[in-house]
Amino acid sequence: MIEQIQPRDLPQWVARVTQATTPLLLDVREPAECRVASVQAGGTELLQWPMHTVPARLPELDRGRPIAVLCHHGGRSMQVALFLEQRGFDRLANVAGGIDAWALQLDPSLPRY
């Protein structure tokens, strides 16, 4: 099941899923988007992989590791989360509202685009 979490709830999700490994925040936006606005959630490792690169890089991901997927508004991240779920990943969350919601809920200084 893919959990839907708001950016403001990410710290609680991280605390809940952290066990032997650090959760991954997988940002699937394009490089130009990441240059405009980027975030780091405490207690996570950030990977910035454009959505189209995920299938080829799939072997680099640990199926047992908790992964929260992030994009601009939550659509691409949900598609990637579904793709991962179909390939045996089961500790998944979609950051609902994406980085835009992050700016609204957590960091108003974050550029919105």
C-alpha positions as CSV (number, residue, x, y, z in Angstrom):
1,M,0.0,0.0,0.0
2,I,1.2,3.5,-0.8
3,E,0.7,5.8,2.1
4,Q,-0.2,9.4,1.3
5,I,1.6,11.9,3.5
6,Q,1.5,15.6,3.7
7,P,4.9,17.4,3.8
8,R,4.1,18.6,7.4
9,D,3.6,14.9,8.4
10,L,6.9,13.7,6.9
11,P,8.9,13.9,10.2
12,Q,6.3,11.6,11.9
13,W,6.5,9.2,9.0
14,V,10.3,9.2,9.2
15,A,10.2,8.5,12.9
16,R,7.7,5.6,12.4
17,V,9.5,3.9,9.6
18,T,13.1,4.3,10.6
19,Q,14.6,1.1,11.9
20,A,17.9,-0.3,10.7
21,T,18.1,1.9,7.7
22,T,17.6,5.6,6.8
23,P,14.5,6.3,4.8
24,L,15.0,7.6,1.3
25,L,13.4,10.8,-0.1
26,L,13.3,10.2,-3.8
27,D,12.7,13.4,-5.7
28,V,11.6,12.5,-9.2
29,R,11.5,16.0,-10.6
30,E,13.7,17.2,-13.5
31,P,17.1,18.7,-12.8
32,A,15.9,22.2,-13.7
33,E,13.1,21.9,-11.2
34,C,15.5,20.8,-8.5
35,R,17.7,23.8,-9.2
36,V,14.7,26.1,-8.7
37,A,13.6,24.6,-5.3
38,S,15.1,21.7,-3.4
39,V,14.4,20.3,0.1
40,Q,15.9,18.0,2.6
41,A,13.8,16.2,5.2
42,G,15.6,15.5,8.4
43,G,16.4,11.8,8.9
44,T,16.3,10.9,5.2
45,E,18.7,10.5,2.4
46,L,17.8,12.6,-0.6
47,L,18.1,11.2,-4.1
48,Q,17.2,13.3,-7.1
49,W,16.4,11.0,-10.0
50,P,14.2,12.3,-12.8
51,M,11.1,10.2,-13.3
52,H,12.3,8.7,-16.6
53,T,15.5,7.4,-15.1
54,V,13.9,5.3,-12.3
55,P,13.3,2.1,-14.4
56,A,17.0,1.9,-15.4
57,R,18.2,2.7,-11.9
58,L,15.8,0.3,-10.2
59,P,18.6,-2.1,-9.2
60,E,20.2,0.7,-7.1
61,L,17.2,0.7,-4.7
62,D,16.8,-1.5,-1.7
63,R,13.3,-3.1,-1.7
64,G,13.3,-3.2,2.1
65,R,14.1,0.5,2.6
66,P,11.3,3.0,3.3
67,I,10.9,5.4,0.3
68,A,9.0,8.6,0.2
69,V,8.6,9.9,-3.4
70,L,8.4,13.6,-4.1
71,C,7.6,15.7,-7.2
72,H,6.1,19.1,-8.0
73,H,2.4,18.4,-7.1
74,G,2.2,14.7,-6.3
75,G,1.2,13.2,-9.7
76,R,4.6,12.0,-11.0
77,S,5.6,10.8,-7.5
78,M,2.4,8.7,-7.3
79,Q,3.2,7.1,-10.7
80,V,6.7,6.3,-9.5
81,A,5.4,4.9,-6.2
82,L,2.9,2.7,-8.1
83,F,5.8,1.5,-10.4
84,L,7.9,0.6,-7.4
85,E,5.0,-1.1,-5.7
86,Q,4.4,-3.3,-8.8
87,R,8.1,-4.3,-8.6
88,G,8.0,-5.5,-5.0
89,F,8.6,-2.4,-3.0
90,D,6.2,-2.2,-0.1
91,R,7.5,0.5,2.3
92,L,6.3,3.4,0.1
93,A,4.8,6.9,0.7
94,N,3.8,9.5,-1.8
95,V,4.4,13.1,-0.6
96,A,0.9,14.5,-1.4
97,G,1.0,17.9,-2.9
98,G,4.7,17.6,-3.6
99,I,7.2,20.4,-3.2
100,D,4.5,23.0,-3.8
101,A,2.6,21.8,-0.7
102,W,6.0,21.7,1.1
103,A,6.4,25.5,0.4
104,L,2.8,26.2,1.6
105,Q,3.0,24.0,4.7
106,L,6.6,24.1,5.9
107,D,8.8,26.7,4.1
108,P,7.3,29.8,2.6
109,S,10.7,30.9,1.5
110,L,10.9,28.0,-0.9
111,P,10.3,29.2,-4.5
112,R,7.0,28.1,-6.0
113,Y,6.8,27.5,-9.7
